[in-house]
Amino acid sequence: MSRLAIKRFWSAEPICLDVGCKRVLVRQGKSTERRALPVPLKAGIPSAEALAGMRRCLEDLLAALPPGQRRLDVTVSDALARSWIVERVPGLSTPQEVAALAESQMQDIYGDSMEAAGLWTVRVDATPFAEQWPAIALPKALLELLFELAAGKAWSVGQVTTRFVAGVNARHGNPFRRPGAEVFSLESSDGLTIAVRDTSQWRALRTHPPLALLGTELSAMLRRDCLAAGLQAENCRHEKLTRKVSNGKDLRLDFAPARRESSFRVGLGSAMLALVVAASWSLTGDTEAGPPPYQAALPSVEEIRAINAAVDELNFPWGQVLGLVESRIDGSQRITRFEADARAGRLSFQGEARDSSAVLMLPARLQADALVAEARVLSQGPANPAENGGFPIRFTLEVSLQGGSGE
């Protein structure tokens, strides 16, 4: 394979689009272009006139960029989004239930009707075992326009986030810093976004008008939002965020279209590995060349098994499983050990209970969930009286999930 042929497979540098209230910006590499919007965007659902003006502006900006084999990453001003903290309720077990809860709480906060709430796309960072989750909503009409323009250029959409989310995900964490409460701020001409996080979860997320309009200082706003979250600003580390695109995962609030999972699994991975080996070999000279005869182009059987195991692990419904455990285990039992076999679709529990009846009713409670195919108690017996702490029965439980492959 020649160098020219290899170059076609290299991933092009992403095109970054930033959408503000009064202007849009497109950046590719070191080149940056800005345009003022004919009709400024305002908080809430954009008007047809504002969307039409934004379309003309973006079409003009994107016209000079080549179509095909490009990735578009988008950041949107937080002033154009809704942001709030979802108060979790017991019993949630599926992503659909989490989304419905977030939409319901958004209606309560903003006083929407069902029709008005349907004009927004909501994303929730539903961290397991947290009681409060950050949520953000963007107008569907705005997202549809962005996706339509990307499709017209045959570009893929990499990520679509607000400036605040991109700033959080782009920051460099310090592994040696002691855990504690943090307050983040992101300032722009559109507004001031402040978020508060304690050691375990996000406590507040809100976008205010710009400081110039508020007529106050940043420190006063930080104290105000920290106090509303039940924390003292003096006890929180403050970090000013910068606006940049990043592939970080601190906040999983991405509005990009869902990517279709490949059905080729290992076949595709093997082909890509062979391509990389061939490409690296051809870079050693100007003539066409293939991999050396002693170097395998495809994975071995052991490597294929490892790849399959990794894919199974990624596809395992961790969110549903954790929701199942939380919703079915009550105060009469406690789990001391939990293991999951992703390939077999099997869960193993070791725990303690207040009495035998609490153990025997667990299989029926677990099998009431559509995710569970079978649940059975493998063993139970007395715990050490000096260590049981009010839970004198120890038990082992096995759960088979629907769709599990078995041994």
PEHUSUL-V720309 format. One record per helix or strand of 3 or more residues. SS is the DSSP state (a for helix, b for strand). FROM is the first residue (numbers start at 0). TO is the last residue. Records with the same first field share a line. If there is no record, write none. Layout:
SS->FROM-TO  FROM-TO
This chain:
a->2-6  47-61  77-79  94-109  113-116  139-151  162-169  210-213  217-227  232-234  265-281  300-314  317-327  355-359  361-366
b->14-18  22-27  30-35  70-75  81-86  119-123  131-138  155-161  181-186  191-196  201-207  236-239  332-340  345-352  371-381  392-400
